[in-house]
Amino acid sequence: MEFTIFTAYVAATVLTAVANAGIATLDFIHHKQVLENMAQVDVPESWLPVLGTLKAAGAVGLLVGIIVPPIGTAAAVGLTIFYIGAIITHLRAREYTIAPATAYLLLAVVTLAQEWPHKPSHGIRTLQSLKER
């Protein structure tokens, strides 16, 4: 298989989606480390379902975006904003262990940056257009 920019885009998208689905799952099961991190930055545990849902929606949106690019772009923008907010929340609480949030932010930004060259003018990729890549 020939390595193309589209292949890199799909790989980055899938990696970002899987990473966000994983962290969303930890939110949904109220994982101990997630709870500890939230307590350190004064985010109430009651926010976990919302935070997990946002991450999961971003993951699904990225995958759907492989076929419907505007949805992928919206998901990547949403995740980028989400993780910028997470970093700000940590810094405001004077909690400087921001490496995980920064890693997720970088994944979202890389995915967003790769969205732009793959947008067909009509906004939806056909199966034929995917095969041609």
FIDO-368101 format. One record per residue: residue number from 0; chain; x, y, z of N, C-alpha, C in turn. Coordinates in steps of 0.02 Angstrom, whole numbers, plus 50000, padded with zeros to 5 digits. Example, Ala and Ser with C-alpha at 12.3 -4.5 7.8 and 13.67 -1.06 7.14 Angstrom:
2
 resi chain    nX    nY    nZ   caX   caY   caZ    cX    cY    cZ
    0     A 50660 49716 50390 50615 49775 50390 50660 49835 50390
    1     A 50642 49888 50354 50684 49947 50357 50645 50002 50394
This chain:
133
 resi chain    nX    nY    nZ   caX   caY   caZ    cX    cY    cZ
    0     A 50042 49941 50000 50000 50000 50000 50044 50062 50000
    1     A 50028 50108 49958 50065 50170 49953 50048 50215 50012
    2     A 50100 50244 50042 50089 50290 50098 50074 50359 50068
    3     A 50017 50386 50086 49997 50451 50061 49981 50497 50119
    4     A 49970 50560 50102 49948 50607 50153 49882 50585 50182
    5     A 49839 50557 50140 49774 50533 50165 49784 50476 50215
    6     A 49832 50432 50202 49847 50378 50249 49869 50407 50316
    7     A 49912 50457 50315 49934 50490 50377 49875 50522 50412
    8     A 49831 50553 50374 49771 50584 50403 49728 50532 50438
    9     A 49715 50476 50405 49674 50423 50435 49708 50395 50497
   10     A 49773 50384 50494 49810 50357 50551 49806 50405 50611
   11     A 49817 50469 50599 49813 50519 50653 49743 50523 50681
   12     A 49694 50520 50637 49624 50524 50658 49605 50465 50702
   13     A 49623 50405 50679 49607 50344 50718 49644 50345 50785
   14     A 49707 50364 50785 49745 50367 50848 49713 50416 50897
   15     A 49694 50475 50872 49663 50525 50916 49595 50500 50940
   16     A 49557 50468 50897 49491 50442 50917 49499 50387 50970
   17     A 49545 50341 50959 49555 50287 51008 49578 50314 51075
   18     A 49624 50362 51073 49649 50392 51136 49592 50425 51174
   19     A 49550 50462 51139 49495 50497 51172 49441 50449 51195
   20     A 49429 50396 51157 49381 50345 51179 49406 50312 51243
   21     A 49471 50300 51246 49500 50270 51306 49493 50313 51367
   22     A 49509 50377 51361 49504 50422 51419 49431 50435 51437
   23     A 49387 50434 51387 49315 50442 51402 49291 50382 51443
   24     A 49315 50323 51425 49296 50263 51462 49318 50268 51535
   25     A 49379 50293 51546 49402 50303 51615 49358 50353 51652
   26     A 49334 50404 51617 49287 50451 51649 49223 50416 51668
   27     A 49196 50375 51623 49132 50342 51635 49135 50292 51692
   28     A 49193 50260 51701 49199 50211 51756 49226 50242 51820
   29     A 49236 50308 51820 49260 50344 51878 49326 50314 51903
   30     A 49372 50307 51857 49438 50279 51874 49472 50321 51928
   31     A 49507 50286 51972 49539 50318 52030 49584 50376 52010
   32     A 49626 50367 51960 49673 50420 51941 49636 50481 51913
   33     A 49582 50469 51877 49542 50525 51851 49512 50564 51909
   34     A 49486 50528 51958 49457 50561 52017 49509 50601 52055
   35     A 49569 50573 52062 49623 50609 52097 49642 50673 52060
   36     A 49648 50667 51993 49666 50727 51953 49612 50780 51958
   37     A 49549 50760 51957 49495 50808 51961 49494 50843 52029
   38     A 49508 50805 52081 49509 50834 52148 49566 50886 52154
   39     A 49622 50872 52122 49679 50918 52126 49664 50985 52092
   40     A 49619 50985 52044 49604 51048 52008 49534 51074 52025
   41     A 49504 51047 52078 49439 51069 52103 49383 51064 52052
   42     A 49383 51010 52013 49327 50996 51967 49284 50943 52001
   43     A 49219 50958 52009 49176 50911 52045 49168 50845 52007
   44     A 49163 50791 52045 49153 50725 52016 49089 50721 51975
   45     A 49041 50762 51991 48977 50762 51955 48986 50783 51881
   46     A 49043 50812 51864 49056 50832 51795 49080 50774 51751
   47     A 49099 50718 51782 49127 50662 51744 49084 50639 51686
   48     A 49019 50629 51695 48979 50607 51637 48982 50656 51579
   49     A 48980 50720 51594 48983 50771 51540 49051 50770 51507
   50     A 49104 50769 51546 49172 50768 51518 49184 50705 51477
   51     A 49162 50648 51502 49168 50586 51465 49129 50587 51400
   52     A 49069 50615 51403 49027 50620 51343 49058 50665 51290
   53     A 49088 50720 51311 49121 50765 51264 49179 50730 51229
   54     A 49219 50694 51268 49276 50657 51239 49252 50602 51192
   55     A 49201 50565 51213 49174 50511 51171 49143 50539 51107
   56     A 49107 50594 51113 49078 50626 51053 49133 50649 51006
   57     A 49186 50675 51033 49243 50695 50992 49273 50636 50955
   58     A 49280 50580 50990 49308 50520 50959 49263 50495 50902
   59     A 49199 50491 50915 49152 50469 50863 49152 50518 50804
   60     A 49151 50582 50820 49151 50633 50767 49212 50629 50723
   61     A 49270 50615 50752 49331 50608 50712 49325 50550 50663
   62     A 49298 50494 50687 49291 50436 50643 49240 50448 50588
   63     A 49184 50478 50606 49134 50495 50555 49164 50545 50505
   64     A 49208 50588 50530 49239 50638 50488 49282 50611 50432
   65     A 49302 50548 50436 49340 50519 50381 49296 50517 50319
   66     A 49232 50507 50327 49184 50505 50271 49151 50573 50261
   67     A 49134 50607 50316 49100 50672 50313 49146 50724 50345
   68     A 49192 50753 50306 49244 50796 50334 49221 50853 50379
   69     A 49165 50887 50366 49146 50941 50412 49134 50916 50484
   70     A 49110 50855 50491 49100 50828 50559 49167 50815 50592
   71     A 49215 50789 50554 49282 50778 50581 49315 50842 50602
   72     A 49307 50893 50561 49336 50959 50577 49305 50986 50641
   73     A 49239 50982 50646 49205 51006 50706 49229 50967 50768
   74     A 49237 50902 50761 49260 50861 50817 49331 50880 50837
   75     A 49375 50889 50788 49444 50908 50804 49448 50977 50836
   76     A 49407 51024 50812 49404 51090 50843 49379 51084 50915
   77     A 49325 51046 50924 49297 51037 50991 49347 51007 51039
   78     A 49383 50955 51017 49433 50924 51061 49490 50972 51076
   79     A 49510 51011 51026 49563 51060 51037 49543 51110 51090
   80     A 49482 51136 51085 49457 51184 51134 49451 51150 51203
   81     A 49426 51089 51204 49418 51052 51266 49485 51047 51303
   82     A 49537 51026 51267 49602 51015 51301 49637 51080 51317
   83     A 49625 51133 51280 49650 51199 51300 49618 51218 51367
   84     A 49552 51206 51372 49517 51219 51435 49544 51176 51492
   85     A 49560 51114 51478 49588 51070 51530 49655 51097 51555
   86     A 49697 51118 51509 49762 51145 51529 49753 51209 51569
   87     A 49709 51252 51548 49695 51314 51585 49670 51298 51655
   88     A 49626 51248 51660 49599 51228 51726 49655 51205 51772
   89     A 49701 51165 51745 49758 51142 51785 49802 51200 51807
   90     A 49817 51245 51761 49861 51301 51778 49829 51349 51828
   91     A 49763 51360 51821 49729 51404 51870 49730 51375 51940
   92     A 49729 51308 51944 49732 51275 52009 49804 51266 52033
   93     A 49851 51294 51997 49922 51288 52011 49943 51214 52014
   94     A 49914 51176 51970 49930 51105 51962 49966 51100 51895
   95     A 50030 51084 51897 50071 51089 51837 50085 51022 51803
   96     A 50049 50971 51822 50056 50907 51787 50008 50907 51728
   97     A 50029 50942 51676 49985 50951 51618 50007 50909 51558
   98     A 50055 50864 51567 50079 50824 51511 50024 50783 51478
   99     A 49980 50748 51516 49928 50710 51483 49881 50755 51441
  100     A 49858 50809 51470 49813 50854 51433 49849 50883 51372
  101     A 49913 50898 51380 49951 50925 51324 49958 50873 51268
  102     A 49969 50811 51286 49974 50757 51236 49908 50750 51197
  103     A 49852 50751 51233 49787 50747 51200 49775 50808 51156
  104     A 49796 50867 51180 49790 50928 51140 49830 50922 51076
  105     A 49891 50897 51081 49933 50890 51021 49902 50841 50971
  106     A 49874 50786 50996 49839 50740 50951 49782 50775 50915
  107     A 49743 50813 50952 49686 50849 50921 49710 50900 50870
  108     A 49763 50936 50886 49788 50987 50840 49817 50955 50777
  109     A 49854 50901 50785 49881 50866 50726 49825 50841 50681
  110     A 49773 50813 50712 49716 50789 50673 49681 50848 50638
  111     A 49672 50902 50674 49641 50961 50644 49682 50988 50586
  112     A 49747 50991 50595 49791 51017 50542 49788 50973 50480
  113     A 49777 50909 50489 49774 50864 50431 49704 50862 50400
  114     A 49655 50890 50433 49587 50892 50405 49584 50935 50342
  115     A 49618 50991 50342 49609 51041 50289 49623 51016 50219
  116     A 49677 50978 50206 49690 50960 50136 49642 50907 50108
  117     A 49600 50878 50150 49560 50822 50128 49486 50838 50121
  118     A 49469 50901 50117 49399 50919 50113 49378 50926 50040
  119     A 49338 50879 50015 49311 50890 49948 49260 50946 49950
  120     A 49250 50977 49894 49206 51036 49893 49135 51021 49913
  121     A 49111 50960 49901 49042 50945 49918 49033 50923 49990
  122     A 49087 50912 50027 49083 50900 50098 49075 50827 50119
  123     A 49064 50781 50072 49056 50711 50090 49101 50670 50044
  124     A 49140 50626 50073 49182 50582 50033 49139 50523 50011
  125     A 49147 50503 49949 49113 50443 49925 49160 50384 49934
  126     A 49132 50324 49932 49175 50265 49936 49224 50264 49879
  127     A 49202 50286 49820 49247 50288 49762 49306 50335 49775
  128     A 49292 50393 49804 49347 50441 49816 49395 50413 49868
  129     A 49371 50373 49915 49415 50343 49965 49459 50289 49932
  130     A 49430 50251 49885 49468 50199 49850 49522 50229 49806
  131     A 49510 50288 49779 49558 50320 49734 49619 50345 49772
  132     A 49615 50352 49835 49672 50377 49874 49715 50319 49889
